[in-house]
């Protein structure tokens, strides 16, 4: 098996460079600071209540209906206004925020991957691992190892 065979010094450096490049690429391509998004959302009135809900309650199941109620809008109107203002759907924004919070926990804590998945609102470790790998290009454990070798990334997923 390719992953279990011993690697030499040059090969190890190449693998480490590839992992660090994946983290750096994720940082460059996926960065959208949530604080800026929240600040910008203030001009969108009632959406700020839905954004606050996402940022404060991301660890629990949140529905589009619940976010619309927080914004004081119908579900359809909320979906349109949110997409116009934020450039993405409410569900995608919620997932992106959960992944960013998970990336921070992976970089800054020793919590188990299962615990991080649960604390960030993912129903299972496998669902979390698939979403995280798709967004960051590395499985959670590899991301944790790579972030420990450089400045911890704070990238936002797409």
Sine and cosine of phi, psi and omega as CSV:
sin_phi,cos_phi,sin_psi,cos_psi,sin_omega,cos_omega
0.00,0.00,0.76,-0.65,-0.09,-1.00
-0.86,0.51,-0.60,0.80,-0.06,-1.00
-0.97,0.24,-0.33,0.94,-0.07,-1.00
-0.98,-0.17,-0.16,0.99,-0.02,-1.00
-0.97,0.23,0.52,-0.86,0.01,-1.00
-0.92,0.38,0.56,-0.83,0.02,-1.00
-0.88,-0.48,0.53,-0.85,0.01,-1.00
-1.00,0.09,0.02,-1.00,-0.05,-1.00
-0.86,0.52,-0.73,0.68,-0.01,-1.00
-0.91,0.41,-0.68,0.73,0.02,-1.00
-0.90,0.43,-0.64,0.77,0.02,-1.00
-0.90,0.44,-0.67,0.74,0.04,-1.00
-0.89,0.45,-0.64,0.77,0.02,-1.00
-0.91,0.42,-0.69,0.73,0.02,-1.00
-0.90,0.43,-0.66,0.75,0.03,-1.00
-0.90,0.44,-0.65,0.76,0.03,-1.00
-0.89,0.45,-0.65,0.76,0.04,-1.00
-0.89,0.45,-0.70,0.72,0.01,-1.00
-0.90,0.44,-0.70,0.71,0.01,-1.00
-0.91,0.41,-0.60,0.80,0.05,-1.00
-0.90,0.43,-0.62,0.79,0.05,-1.00
-0.89,0.45,-0.67,0.74,0.04,-1.00
-0.91,0.42,-0.71,0.70,0.00,-1.00
-0.89,0.45,-0.66,0.75,0.02,-1.00
-0.89,0.46,-0.68,0.73,0.06,-1.00
-0.86,0.52,-0.66,0.75,0.01,-1.00
-0.90,0.44,-0.72,0.69,-0.03,-1.00
-0.93,0.38,-0.71,0.70,-0.13,-0.99
-0.99,0.13,-0.44,0.90,-0.18,-0.98
-0.94,-0.33,0.05,1.00,-0.13,-0.99
-0.97,0.24,0.84,-0.54,0.16,-0.99
-0.51,-0.86,1.00,-0.08,-0.10,-1.00
-0.86,0.51,0.82,-0.57,-0.02,-1.00
-0.87,0.49,-0.52,0.86,-0.01,-1.00
-0.88,0.47,-0.65,0.76,0.04,-1.00
-0.91,0.42,-0.65,0.76,0.00,-1.00
-0.90,0.44,-0.70,0.71,0.01,-1.00
-0.90,0.44,-0.70,0.71,0.01,-1.00
-0.88,0.48,-0.71,0.71,0.02,-1.00
-0.89,0.45,-0.52,0.86,-0.07,-1.00
-0.94,0.35,-0.31,0.95,-0.02,-1.00
-0.85,0.53,-0.50,0.86,0.03,-1.00
-0.97,0.26,-0.14,0.99,0.02,-1.00
-0.99,-0.17,0.32,0.95,0.13,-0.99
0.85,0.52,-0.91,-0.42,-0.16,-0.99
-0.91,0.42,-0.29,0.96,0.03,-1.00
-0.90,0.45,-0.43,0.90,-0.01,-1.00
-0.87,0.49,-0.52,0.85,0.03,-1.00
-0.93,0.38,-0.63,0.78,0.05,-1.00
-0.93,0.37,-0.64,0.76,0.02,-1.00
-0.91,0.41,-0.65,0.76,0.05,-1.00
-0.87,0.48,-0.67,0.74,0.04,-1.00
-0.85,0.52,-0.72,0.69,0.01,-1.00
-0.88,0.48,-0.71,0.70,-0.08,-1.00
-0.95,0.31,-0.48,0.87,-0.02,-1.00
-1.00,-0.08,-0.44,0.90,-0.14,-0.99
-0.86,-0.51,0.35,0.94,-0.10,-1.00
-0.87,0.50,-0.37,0.93,-0.07,-1.00
-0.96,0.26,-0.29,0.96,-0.01,-1.00
-0.95,-0.32,0.28,-0.96,0.04,-1.00
-0.88,0.47,0.79,-0.61,0.06,-1.00
-0.84,-0.54,0.70,-0.71,0.02,-1.00
-0.96,-0.27,0.34,-0.94,0.07,-1.00
-0.88,0.48,-0.61,0.79,0.03,-1.00
-0.88,0.48,-0.68,0.73,0.01,-1.00
-0.91,0.42,-0.65,0.76,0.03,-1.00
-0.91,0.41,-0.65,0.76,0.02,-1.00
-0.89,0.46,-0.67,0.74,0.04,-1.00
-0.88,0.48,-0.67,0.74,0.02,-1.00
-0.88,0.48,-0.56,0.83,0.01,-1.00
-0.99,0.12,-0.18,0.98,-0.02,-1.00
0.95,0.30,0.52,0.85,-0.05,-1.00
-0.79,-0.61,0.33,-0.94,0.14,-0.99
-0.93,0.38,0.35,-0.94,-0.04,-1.00
-0.86,0.51,-0.72,0.69,-0.02,-1.00
-0.91,0.41,-0.72,0.70,0.00,-1.00
-0.90,0.44,-0.67,0.74,0.05,-1.00
-0.85,0.52,-0.75,0.67,-0.01,-1.00
-0.84,0.54,-0.69,0.73,0.01,-1.00
-0.92,0.39,-0.74,0.67,-0.02,-1.00
-0.89,0.45,-0.66,0.75,-0.01,-1.00
-0.89,0.46,-0.74,0.68,-0.01,-1.00
-0.88,0.47,-0.66,0.76,0.04,-1.00
-0.88,0.47,-0.73,0.68,-0.09,-1.00
-0.97,0.26,-0.65,0.76,-0.16,-0.99
-0.97,-0.22,-0.24,0.97,0.03,-1.00
0.98,0.22,0.25,0.97,0.01,-1.00
-0.37,-0.93,0.17,-0.99,0.03,-1.00
-0.98,0.18,0.37,-0.93,0.07,-1.00
-0.85,0.52,-0.66,0.75,-0.01,-1.00
-0.90,0.44,-0.67,0.74,0.00,-1.00
-0.92,0.40,-0.65,0.76,0.03,-1.00
-0.88,0.48,-0.71,0.71,0.02,-1.00
-0.87,0.50,-0.73,0.69,0.02,-1.00
-0.89,0.47,-0.68,0.73,0.01,-1.00
-0.87,0.49,-0.68,0.74,0.01,-1.00
-0.91,0.41,-0.68,0.73,0.03,-1.00
-0.86,0.50,-0.67,0.74,0.00,-1.00
-0.92,0.40,-0.62,0.78,0.03,-1.00
-0.90,0.44,-0.68,0.74,0.02,-1.00
-0.90,0.43,-0.61,0.79,0.05,-1.00
-0.91,0.42,-0.67,0.75,0.02,-1.00
-0.87,0.49,-0.65,0.76,0.05,-1.00
-0.90,0.44,-0.67,0.74,0.01,-1.00
-0.92,0.40,-0.63,0.77,0.03,-1.00
-0.89,0.46,-0.62,0.79,-0.04,-1.00
-0.97,0.23,-0.48,0.88,-0.19,-0.98
-0.88,-0.48,-0.03,1.00,0.01,-1.00
-0.74,-0.67,0.20,-0.98,0.11,-0.99
-0.97,-0.23,0.24,0.97,0.00,-1.00
-0.84,0.54,0.55,-0.83,0.05,-1.00
-0.92,0.40,0.49,-0.87,-0.02,-1.00
-0.84,0.54,-0.64,0.76,0.02,-1.00
-0.87,0.49,-0.66,0.75,0.00,-1.00
-0.92,0.38,-0.65,0.76,0.03,-1.00
-0.90,0.44,-0.69,0.72,0.03,-1.00
-0.84,0.55,-0.73,0.69,-0.02,-1.00
-0.92,0.40,-0.69,0.72,-0.02,-1.00
-0.92,0.40,-0.35,0.94,-0.03,-1.00
-0.97,-0.26,0.20,0.98,0.16,-0.99
1.00,0.03,0.26,0.97,0.03,-1.00
-1.00,-0.06,0.70,-0.71,-0.09,-1.00
-0.93,0.36,-0.38,0.93,0.00,-1.00
-0.44,-0.90,0.33,-0.95,0.04,-1.00
-0.90,0.44,-0.63,0.77,-0.04,-1.00
-0.92,0.39,-0.64,0.77,0.05,-1.00
-0.89,0.46,-0.70,0.71,0.04,-1.00
-0.87,0.49,-0.74,0.67,-0.05,-1.00
-0.88,0.48,-0.67,0.75,0.03,-1.00
-0.89,0.45,-0.74,0.67,-0.01,-1.00
-0.90,0.44,-0.67,0.74,-0.03,-1.00
-0.91,0.42,-0.71,0.70,-0.02,-1.00
-0.89,0.45,-0.65,0.76,0.03,-1.00
-0.90,0.45,-0.65,0.76,-0.05,-1.00
-0.97,0.23,-0.67,0.74,-0.14,-0.99
-0.96,-0.28,-0.16,0.99,0.05,-1.00
0.99,0.16,0.03,1.00,0.03,-1.00
-0.63,-0.77,0.57,-0.83,0.13,-0.99
-0.90,0.43,0.38,-0.93,-0.05,-1.00
-0.79,0.61,-0.71,0.71,-0.03,-1.00
-0.91,0.42,-0.64,0.77,0.03,-1.00
-0.93,0.37,-0.62,0.79,0.06,-1.00
-0.87,0.49,-0.69,0.72,0.02,-1.00
-0.86,0.51,-0.72,0.69,0.00,-1.00
-0.89,0.46,-0.70,0.71,-0.03,-1.00
-0.91,0.40,-0.62,0.79,-0.02,-1.00
-0.95,0.32,-0.40,0.92,0.07,-1.00
-0.96,0.27,-0.25,0.97,-0.03,-1.00
-0.99,-0.12,-0.07,1.00,-0.01,-1.00
-0.55,-0.84,-0.08,-1.00,0.11,-0.99
-0.88,0.47,0.73,-0.69,-0.04,-1.00
-0.85,0.52,0.79,-0.62,0.00,-1.00
-0.97,0.26,0.49,-0.87,0.06,-1.00
-0.79,-0.61,0.63,0.78,-0.08,-1.00
-0.95,0.30,0.46,-0.89,0.15,-0.99
-0.99,-0.16,0.66,-0.75,0.09,-1.00
-0.94,0.34,0.31,-0.95,-0.05,-1.00
-0.91,0.40,0.00,0.00,0.00,0.00
